[in-house]
Every structure is written in C-alpha cells, then in structure tokens.
Amino acid sequence: MTYRYGPPIDLSDLQNYLATDLRPRRPVFVGRVSTKDNQNPSSSIPRQVALASDRLEPGEEFIAFFWDVESGMLPPELRGRGPQEMYDSLAVPTPRDGGLQDLVDRAEQLGVTHVCAERSDRVARHMLTSLTVEHELEKLGIEVVYANEPVGGTESGRLRTRRYGQVDAELYRAAMLEMSMGGQIQHAIQGWNHGSPPYPYVAEIDPDAPEPRSGRFGVQRLKKKLAPHPDSRRFDASRELCRLRREEHLKGADIIAVLASEPNRYPIDGEWTHSLVEGLIANPKLTGYQVYNRKAKRTGRPGFSRLNPVSEWVWSPGVVHKPVVSLQEWREAQVVTASLRADAGEGGGLLRIRAAAGRMGLTVTPVSSSPTHTLYRIGGRKVVLPTPIPDTLVQQIIDDLEGVK
C-alpha cells in the first residue's frame, strides 16, 4: 500500500527514506496444464508464460521455468513424476527446470524473489495446497504473484480477489469429483469393471457396451466386463481357498501351505502371499456382482489406498459375471475372518505385521510408547501404531510391506 501523507519537508536525501531490498530480483515462472490429453501443453504453457510476464519489470526475464503436466488435484509431492522423455516428447518451446515440488525445494537455493503464475489454480485446484505453497514461499521472503490479480489498490482488495479465485478453483474441484464419482457409480452398476481383474478373472471388452466416442478428452476407454480366466484352475483355486476359510476356518498361512503343496492344481505366477489370499477372500467381485468404492485412493498415504467401510461400497443390482462363490458364502467367509482376527487378541495384529516383515527380511522393533500408541521401527522406517491395532490398519501396513496396492 502507498500512503499519500508524506513529511512536511523533503527528506528524500535520507539514507533510509525508501525501503530497499539488497537482493536482486530473480523471478521464476510456475505453471500447469491438466494432462497432455485435456490441454495442449505446447500452446498452453507458452500462453501462461506470456500472461505471467506482464508482471515483470521492464527488461526483466524469468530465471527459471517450473511447470507440470498433471491434475491440479494432486499435492505437490505427487506432481512432476512423469519421465523426462514424456516432457521432451511434448515439444513445448518453454524450457522446464522442474515441477511445483522442485520449485518449493529449490527456491531458496536459487535466490528466487518472485514466483509468477497466470492464476492460482495453475498452482493447484485444492485451496489448501495453493495456500501451503504460498505460505512456504512467503516464509523465505518470496512474493507469489498471479497475473489475473489487480495492480495497485488495497491489500485487502488484492487478497479478496486471490481468495475468491482459490475458492472458485476448490469448488470446481469438488464439482468435478462429484461428477466423476457419479459416472464411476453408473459404470459399476451397469456391470463394467474398474481396475485390474482379480486372480480368477480377465477383463474382456463388452460387445454390448455403447461404441466409444471421441470427445474433447480423446476417445473414451472401452467398457470391459469380468470373464473367467482361460486357465480354469484359477477358478478352482479361488473357490477352494474361500472354502478353506469358510468351512475349515484356516488362517492365511495355512491356506497358503495348502495351495503351495499342489502347484499344478493351484497355479500362481510367483508365489502365494498372505495379501493375495486374504484379498481374494475379502473381494466381493468373486460373488459375480460388480463392486466399486472399496478403496479411497485419494485419502490414503501416497501410493496406497484407505479401505472404505462396506456401507460405502457400490454394488451392481444383480450378478454381472460368473461367480466363484455365492453372496451368502462370501458373507460367511467374512464372518470367519473377523472371528479369526478377534481370537488372535490384541497382539494378533502386531504378530501379523511381524510375520509380514519377516517375509521381507525386516524386523519390527519398538522405539517408544505411550498409553495409547507405540512407535515401531520397521526396517528403515518408523511407524506409529495405536493400541490395539485396528484390522484395517494391520492389512494396510502388510500391503505396504509387500508392495500391494
């Protein structure tokens, strides 16, 4: 803000009359396009640079360019992970010195004084992410400038414009997620498969599905339904492992021993693991129903998914592919699984984690504890676990150790 009330005499010759910044101005550009399919990076990024350049001083140029071809819904640490070969193939005339996370990590080292972008949603559509980035940069004395904000006026007016823009981006994000979720639900209840097919199935193109159309975002993906794997032994193996849990109340390790004892009868690529066996027993798709929203990929730790409660699952109205077990048999298996875990007692979850870590050649060592939580070292990582450990968290840690998503 510029104040219009100066001193009654000329004091401009005093050394401290004007605020001075001994640092030379070193502005950088930050930008983003949604994906290489939704927007054309070769034209969008240069356009963003041109708009952001309007906020430079006369004769000034950007010292570096940080931009991503990623969804604005991703946090900085998950952005810019595409290989350099991908970015090179886009033929964007603007050089790239890294992505958003690289900017945050290297800003102080580069002596950056200003970060310029076309508008706030080029940083992120999630308001918390854009605010966090601004906060981290401002702690370093770096000013964040958006080209669509007014020049001059009051600080409150500028801030109001900025926050309104960030709210708009957040609302757009929420609306897109709602529409996407609605589409995915319709996809599931019509019997089409999400993700990789379970062990006893393959995903085949549905000949009765509507023809994919080409739109703004390219050709739609082909609709696929689950069909029995060409190797019928996989169906038999899945049916048997479910029976062993449901009727004989066998634990995962015991089921693995049974399956591994007859490899010709129960084939597997690699070896049977606890996560695969327990995952198949718990997978409702083996009932012939299509089921969606079992996992929340956006709310778990990076690279892993949080398990949603059964009440939030979306089921197709009827059977849409050949079932391995009936719905009642699947339900009985889940009851037995819960009983086995309860019988293991409070220490059962930790025993399962220790067993999984042992298979990976790792050890589980307690570091410190409180009445409600304990800090463990598992290999080279530290994990804080509550007491007792919930079954869903136990399975999440085991999946993490075994690299199962």
Secondary structure, DSSP 8 states (H G I E B T S, - for coil): -------SS--TTSTTSS----S---EEEEEEES-TTTS-HHHHHHHHHHHHHTTS-TT---S-EEEEES-TTS-GGGSS-S-HHHHHHTT-SS-----HHHHHHHHHHHT--EEEESSGGGT-SSHHHHHHHHHHHHHTT-EEEETTS-SSS-HHHHHHHHHHHHHHHHHHHHHHHHHHHHHHHHHHHTT---SS--TTEEEEE-TTS----EETTEE----EEEEE-SSHHHHHHHHHHHHHHHTT---HHHHHHHHHH-TTTS--SS---HHHHHHHHH-GGGGT--EE-SEETTTSSTTS-EE--GGG-EE-SS--S--SS-HHHHHHHHHHHHHHHHHT-TTHHHHHHHHHHHHTT--EEEEEE-SSEEEEEETTEEEEEESS--HHHHHHHHHHHHT--
